[in-house]
Structures are given as C-alpha cells and as structure tokens.
Amino acid sequence: MDGVLGVEEVLFFVPDVQGAKQWYIELLGNEPYLDNKNYCAFHLANYTVGIHPSDEKTSSGVAGQVTYWRVSDIKKIIAHFESHGCHLFRGPKLGIDEVWICQLIDPFGNVWGLVEKPVFPVNDSSY
C-alpha cells in the first residue's frame, strides 16, 4: 500500500501510567524519552513503546491486534519477560511459516508478541 512506511509506535494501555512506568523501565532496560503523567514513551529497537491511561474507550488487555517483536533468541526473551511478571498466553510454537512465535501477557493484561525468524527455515520442535 503506497504511503505506509512502517510501524511508528506500539501503544499499551495501563490503569496508571506513572504506576506502570517503573515496570516498563525494568523490562525494557531504559528510561522513557518522554515522561508525562498521562503518557510515557520508550525506545525499543527502532520503535516507540508508549504507555497511555486505559479509559472507557480503550482498556488494557488482549483486544485482537498483536504486534510481534522480532527477537534473536525466543527462549531467552521469554525468560526475560517471565522474570518481569509476564506469563505465556500462546506458544511458543512453530508457525506455519516456519518461524517461532509466542504471546505473553504483562501484569497490566496487555499482550506482547515475539517472533524468531531463522536465517534459513528449519523444522525444529525443540522449543
């Protein structure tokens, strides 16, 4: 589609931005580059992760759209998320396109998708 340049930001909704901020700092390993009582923005890879207050229009949780973050070692990243209070929601499993995928739920009910794409597709069910 002409004019679409890529993902700009992934926005997560939380009950209290300032209350959730420290968890995001610890998970992502950096401070927000924009910090406001109603919105914080962090760098992750070459993208923005934003946290915004949940409200009557948009609540926390799994709502049908999942952003998948490409990772080099899905087992290692799953362990990192789990050490920060996340739990597996789906997977990990080998997708029909020969890549490893999973979804984790964070303490605020939001879903994080992870995908590990090998350089060459492999049929490895050791996960």
N, C-alpha and C positions, 0 to 999 in steps of 0.2 A: 504494500500500500504506500503510495507516494506520500512523502511528508512525515511519516512516522520514523523517528530517529533512534528509538530505543527506550529502555526503562530509565526514568528520571529518579523516581523515589518509590519506596515501599513504605506505606503508612500503616502503623499499628495503633489501635485504639485501646486505651487503658483507662481505668476509673480515675486515676490521679497521676498526672504527668510527673510532677515533682516526686511523688512517692515511688514511681516506677523507674525514674531516671537512674538511680544507683544500680539497679539490676541490669539495665542496658549498658551502663559503663563497664560493669564487671564482665558481662557476656561478650561485648564487642571489643573490649580492651582499649577503649579510648573515650575521651571526654566529648560531650556534644560540641559541635562547632557553632550551633545556635541554641541558646538556652533561654526559654521564656516560660512563665508559669503555665501557659496553655499549649506549649509546643516545644519539643527538643528535636534537633536533627544531628545525626551522627554519620560519619563516613564509614562505609563498609565496601571493600574492594573499590570500584569506581562509581559507587552509587550512594544514594542517601537513604538512610533508615530514619523515618520520622515517627515520633510518638505524639499522639493527639488525644484529648479527652474523649472518652466514649460519651454518647448522649442518646437522646430519644431517636435520632436518625441513624446512627451507626454505633453499634455496641462492640465490645470485644468478642472474639471468637471466630470460629470457622464459618465463613459465610459463602463459600462456593468458589472463590478465586484463591489460588495459591501461587505465590512467587517462589520459584525454585532457584536457590543459590548454588552455583557450580562450585564443587569442592574437589580437592585433590585426593583426600582420603576420608571416605564417608564414615568409616568406623571411628576414626579419631575425632571427627567433628561431632558425631552423635554423642560420644563420651563427653566432650566439652559441654554440649548443650545439657546433657543429663546432669552434669556436675553443677549446673546452674538452675536446677529445679525443673527442667523440661522433661516431658515423657513422650515416648513414641506413640504416635497416633496411627500411622500407616507405614508398613515396611519395617526395615529395609527389604526391598525386593528388586529382582532383576526385571526391568520393564520390557515390554515387547520390542522396544527399540535398542535392546542390549545395553542399557545403562542402569546403574543402581540408583534407586530413588527411595526417599522416605519423607515422612512428615512428622514433625514434633510439635507438641503443644507447649507454649510457655506458661508461666504462672498466671498470666492475665487472660488465658484462654485463646490466644492467637496462634495461628499455625505458621510454621516455618518449613518450607520445602528445601530439601537438599538433593542434589544430583551429582553423581560421579560418572563422568564420561571418560572411558579409557581411550587412549590414542587409537588402539585397534580393538574393535569389539571382541569380547571373549564370552564364552559360556562358562561362567564360574559361579557356582551356587554356594560358595564357602561363607557367605555373609549370613 
